[in-house]
């Protein structure tokens, strides 16, 4: 069984440590096996590419690299600040994530 992480695809997160500290973006992909996530506009690396159909010129392109989930915090839907998350059962008996800072449910 795969472990649950505090971030999901589509979440808005804030980077709390590393070179991209303070920047925020949307999670594009989560790699559970390695505890890493790819965040839009964060941890950009230069990649040398040969000419192909996507990049006919080839050359050096900027691309997002994965970042460890321990360096990410979810953005609170109410206050817009970084927050820890908790899990609780809602009225339907389904496990939902909520913000520890505001108590707001995270969709």
N, C-alpha and C positions, 0 to 999 in steps of 0.2 A: 504494500500500500504506500502511496506517495504521501509525504507530509504536507500539511496545509501551511501556506505562507500568508502573510498579512497583506500582500499585494495581488491584484488580479489584473488581467488584460483590460484596458479601458480606464483604470483608476488614474487620478491625477495625484502625482507624488512630488515631494520636495527632497532634494539631495542634501543630506546632513553632514557628509564628510567626503573628502577626496578633492580632486582638481575641479570638479563641477559643483562644488558646494554652494548652496543657496539657489541653484537653478531648479526650475520645476518643469514638468512635462507629463505627457500621457504615456502610460505603459503600453508598448506595442506588442511585447511578447514576454512570457515568463518561462524560464528554463528551470523546472523544478528539480531535476537531477543534480544540477550544479548550484542551486540557490541563487540564481542570477536573473536579472530582468533587463530588457532593452527598453530604454526610455527615449522618447522623441526629443531630439536636440541636445541630448546629454551624453558626455563621454565620447565626443567625436574623434575619430581616428582617420588618418589619410591612408587610402588604399590605392595601390598602383594597379591599373586594369589595362588589359589588352583591348583593342577595338572589338566590339560586339554589337549585336542588334540594339541593345539598350543604350550603350554609349559608343556611337560610331567613331568618335575621335579617340577613345581610350584615354590614357593619362591618369592623373591623380584625382580621386574623388573623395569627398568627406562622407563618412558613414558612421552611424551610431554603433558603439560596441557595448557589450553587456556590462552591467554594474551589479555588484553584490547587493542582495536585498537588505542586508544589515545597514547599508548606507542610505536607504530610502525610508521615508516616513510618509504616510498618507496625509493628504491635505484635508483639513476639516471642512465639511460642506457648509457649515454655518459661519465660522470665523475666518476661514481661509488660511489658517496657520497649521503647522505640522502637528499631528496628533497620533497617539498610540490607539490601537483598536482592541475591542473586546468582542466576544461572541456571546449571544444570549438567544433564548428561545422566544419567538414572537407568539402572538395569539393563535396562529395556525399550527404551532408545534414545530416550526421550521427554524433552523439555526441562521441567525442574521448577524452581520457585523455592525458594530456601532462605535462612534467616536467616544473615547474616554474623556476628551476635553469638554464637549458640549452635550454628550448623551444622544446626539442625533444619529439616526439610522443611516448606514451607508448603502446606497443602492448599487 
